[in-house]
Amino acid sequence: MNFRIVFSTSGRILKQIKQDKMSVGLLFGAPTIVIWLLSYILSDTPGAFNNWGAYILALFPLIFMFLITSIATLRERTSGTLERLMSLPVGKFEFIMGYALTFSFLAVLQAAFLSYISFTFFGLEIQGSALLIIVIAVINGLVGTSFGLAVSSLAKTELQAVQFMPLTMFPQLLLAGLITPREMLPSLLRYISDFLPLSYAVDAVKEAMRYADMTDNYLNSILILSAFGISFLIAGSLTLKRETP
């Protein structure tokens, strides 16, 4: 792998994102508004925002980074940029790593920004560890990035890329244990939930909200989430297409 090409690709993509006000707004503005709305809606119910705010803070990076990454990668294909790059000595894995590096950096920025405003301005408080919640938010952002890279190869238009979000994310939200504990799900749905990354993100948040120190369950959930991220990244490099038919 040529690291010069990886960093060059990453720099080019970062410059494009910086000039795209819509993407910047989706990364930082949209989740900020949602968290503010949630804190405002639950302001009259003692402790309600503390219960839900940590989940929103930790899970949002996965959803938003998935959306941003899948659309941005698709634009590279539909605009012909990817096909031109592939005519140069740039391999698929180098291209994927350039994208992964860029959006991983953005995921860290997003998680840090949302954590800061949530704990500082919106009054989020938890019994456990805020730092462990931030770690989950960062890793979820990385998983969302790699998941978006993998899924983008299946879409032919930006609309299809957006449509993959409810198709892939909503079932996970229902089965991850946010609404009903996974232990209480029917056996088939519980079995399916064991193969969904969001399930382990929720499990990790629950541990971080209860305990100030890293527990074995928290560490196991983080390791499984990381394994999902690496798997999606490999899948993205194997299924990447030069152009959209």
NORPEQUI-V149126 format. One line per field, one symbol per residue. phi: phi as a letter, one per 20 degrees, with the letter a starting at -180 (. if undefined). burial: + if it has 24 or more other ideal C-beta (glycine too) atoms within 12 Angstrom, else -. Layout:
# NORPEQUI-V149126
phi->???
burial->???
This chain:
# NORPEQUI-V149126
phi->.effffffffffffffffeefffffffdfffffffffffffefedgnffffeffffgfeggffffgffffffffffffenfffffffefcefffffffffffffffffffffffffffeedemfccfedfffffgffffffffffffffffgfeedcffffffffffdefgfffdeofecggfefggfffffffddffffffgffgfffecedfefffffffffgffgfffffffffedfdfbeg
burial->----++--++-+++-++-----+--+++--++-+++-++---------++++++++++++++++++++++++++++++--++--+----+-++++++++++++++++++++++++-+++--+-+-+-+++-++++++++++++++++++++++++--+--++-++--++--++-++++---+------+---++-++++++++++++++--------+--++-+++-+++-++-+++--+++-+-
